[in-house]
């Protein structure tokens, strides 16, 4: 798989009459850096058989994902057009060399990995030959050790009447009283959706339970017609109705999407989030699952 184009901050490289190429590097086979590089801290110990072993103390990502490659102008018959003018070079540098991070996505001729993207920015170095600019060397740095899949949206409708302790049947789930979400993330752990919208459909205390979570999301004294928003990224709760004790009524356990992808079975039960609620409501949110694939 070789990328031929990329999209950054809403524009494609091909819009600048350029392609991805190899100017400073060879094209021989090599291992691709896909990021997600873990550092493992271990300690040596001897077991009862006097055999040396290394016990894992902890592991962590040390660096954000980065990638380097070159670009040049699209090849044509007129060799004079292979060089960048000053205006063309300035325009490309202004586009790529941003102080803020923006969405970056590689484009492959076979259309694969079209849903994988990164957030980041570039350092740009012109490549010169005979005092003329023949290309650009790009160094991309992202905001995480991995990429993301495009956001996926979920709508949980618990609006039907139900007996105590059982939620309404959701059309997205074959099980009455539950909404099932399989998280496709490549990373074990959990993700807080940026914005969870909860529409309250009856008075009462709301409990949102996730089968993979050890603690429920609890909001007391909810009112019919109230819209509650949970911002898991910034850890903020809001209501569009007067709810004077909202901050005391909330247990500050924000809704999660969980994936124990270091474990697996044939039923994908370790990525199966089963949500149930205590009162009638509708819950909607979107999030970007983690993608460990890199720029290939």
Secondary structure, DSSP 8 states (H G I E B T S, - for coil): --EEEEEETTEEGGGGTEEEE-SSS--S------S--EEEEEEEEE-TT--EEEEEEEEEE-S--EEEEEEEE---S-GGGGSB-HHHHHHHHHHH--SS-EEEEEEETT-TTTTEEEEEEEEEEEEEETTEEEEEEEEEEESSSSEEE--EEEEEEE-S---TT-----TT-SSTT-EEEE---SSSEEEE-S-EEEEE-SSEEEEEEETT-SS-EEEEEE-TT-EEEEETTTTEEEESS--TTHHHHB-----EEEE-TTS--TT-GGGEEEEEESS-EEEEEEE--EE-----
